[in-house]
Amino acid sequence: MMARPVPGLFFPAAAILLLLAVAGPIVAALFSLSPAEVAGAFNQPQTLDAVRVSLAASVCATLAATLLGVPAGYWLSRVPRLYAVPLLFVLALPLAFPPVASGILLLSVLKGTPVPDTLAGVAIAQFFVSGSFIAIASAAAFTAADPIYEDAARTLGVSEWRIFRSIALPAAAGNVLAGVAFAWLRGIGEYGATSIVAYHPTSLPVALYVALSASGVRAALALTYGFVVVASVVLAVAWILRRRVVE
């Protein structure tokens, strides 16, 4: 097996500069806070309520997106590209919208119903901005899986549902679960659409904006610490899941 050539100086220099530009502000901001400040921010009753709202809504939104998106992704990976490509294009649209525009679209549909300013409104806003990601990620995962075992099962008369459940899904599980993790992370951090559809009950991103407006950057930064921790955990889990698929 041939060894890969070592890149020249330009490539590691570019990587280091990018890392400093992205990670530098995060590290500097987080190290400016003491653990007591972070604990104090999250021990407030209104913050705990916002955490509960965000967790409940994001779990419901991600569960609904998973139940719909994984089977949809499997189907999209098996239909001809003539049909799959335009459908994937439509599914990708909400991911490309500015979050505020997504909130306005939802509010125009939900206005006059009991949904706005409820927990269901928070969940619907999170579902709209992140739910399609699971279907798109699942379609890519099922497409990348080796079809030889599925084809062999079909020659033996195995039903499509059993092929999906016993062969296709286990083969693509790592990438599918990584897509679910990213969708959940995108949903729980959603502010733009949520603030328009359901400013109340207060979710954690809305609480973050309220803290910034009322108490300044430092108070909001303490709450931001929680998002950094959650994002780090989710990214680590997604990386482990994808590594298992690759290896």
C-alpha angles and dihedrals in degrees: 000000000000118000116241115248116252110248120242124256095272094067100052089041090055091048092050093048091049091049092050092048093050104032099031098075091043094052094042093050096046094048089054089068127076121223088243091059092051093046091047092052093051094044092066114109093231091052093050090050090051091050091052092049093049094047095047094046096043093049091050092046094047093045091052091046091050095049090051102029102051096054089040090052091050091051092047090052091056104042121085115278089243087073101026098056098057091043092051088048091056092046090051094054097084090050090057098045119100105255092241090054089051090053092050091050091051094045091052088058098038098041110119093026126099091248103089115090094018135105088255088057091054091050093047092051091050091046093051096052098042111017097087091059091072093054092047094046091046092050090053092046095050091045091053094050118100107258095203095098093047091050091049091051091051091054087056092053097252113162120251092241091055091046090053094046100040105029116015099041097048090047093052097032097110096055093038092053090046088054090050091051092051092047091052091049091050091049099048091050096048114125110154101060093032094053091055100042099035117007084162132079086048114241122199096262090051090047087052091056092046091052091050092050096044105035108016138243099314095056091048091046091059090058091044087060088070092055091050091053093047092047091049092052094046093047091049091051092047091049092051091049093050092046090056090054094049095046 
